[in-house]
Amino acid sequence: RLSYLKVAEFQRRGLVHFHVVLRLDGAGEAFSPPPSELTTETLSMAIADVVRQFSINTSHGESAWGRQFDLSDASTLDRGDLRIAGYLAKYATKSTDGTKDFARSFRARSNITSIQGSSHLRQLALTAWDLALEPEFETLNLRAHAHAFGHRGQLITKSRHYSTKFLDLRAARAAYMARESTGDPMSGTFVFEGRGYDDPHTVEVAEFLHWLSLEAKRSAPRRDADVGGDQ
């Protein structure tokens, strides 16, 4: 059984590099070694062949993996498990531009135009935002992913058997909190107040009204403008 963990790392130019850990296990639920004939060399050759041969046809032409491909055997590393964890954490938490401007989705186009960082990254986000209005891209929900330049995939994905599951982590966290809790339980009530602008046209109208409000404030005479003369 082949298990994997994949991390997508955004480059400064806006392209994505994928870092993948592949592990070959034996059959069954337990983490057992694979058959002896399935060696690291065999797995490496299979991966290299897939990267070279795989391609997909799109409306814009053929897409295939690029030349920047590197493969190494993690089992030969000193304390390989810790090094792999640190390696993946580095790219999973890496910021594209060194700021938090692209760390969350945008609510309005002005959120993008006001970014003071890289003009290249800002334009990539604006392009994804504006393309959402094109009929052929309506189903892609690009505005929700403009902060990722239109990339709709998860930054971190793994196969089911690669490691522990989120369900198990949540159960362990709940059990820990139950053991640590003292005194009477606290209860609260949440009331749904509403949600932001979901419709792109409503967002544009709200931005325009906000701009009109700012212009009105700038053009309004100051209260002390007519106050003068000798005291």
Steps between C-alpha positions, in 0.01 A plus 500: 500500500632841400448779754582865446505850645501801266574866575449776241752784527429829324797666332552876489414493130163343583565146378463197726766247600382169642694321773390139541596226743424151367512186713449143384337277764393141506137400462261531793426765758824465695817683396692201372792502254424429133610179325877472464488526120344849525813695586568872531665490158189343345274765650736778389504372143120479493463856630749637248320324214165645604638853520656472153202340328194654664322783321146631465332678211322826579327766293827697512723212391685213665608529864781288643748503787793737460871425504552596865464152644708366787471163671680382813481205739380621840592170667869585462468827694610531860183523713301498179155524662586825679670647195201420280261657750713814522545514124128484430413743779742751348315507170153465649548820702707693245361838394513587132598862554611511863172659613153385598327684215424177315436284806120528478228550241406848384158654560525776238718605208628794703657251743730398216571841346602638840779241546834677507720198432597333174317649201538164322319306772240774529429476128469121518237535773318774306495285188341212690248743654405657166482171309221390734263724301573316174222250415744217428653529849184553706502147642862522622422731794819692428429790734503269798848390391641829372741511797646174362506646145212275398652178634203302636684197637590429859852604599543183704350163407580145605382150435287337765770265626796737495462601865241576765160640399345831603213306655743327737670831586166665581399203715831515691461876548143460628607227743786716629273800555249281681771377738632852562165671551404590856194654659161549342471485122461829316228543242445772245269595218606611155267707284551522125512867401562463130775454247702715267446581137482174306376640171781660292271777377400588857868524590562741212206718607623504860849600385356782288288631788802487729700698243222760476500532879875558508480758220220683680710520815800630306300769320296614801615838642673485833307637794775744588545620141285812556635573843754779485573854595665638803433352837 
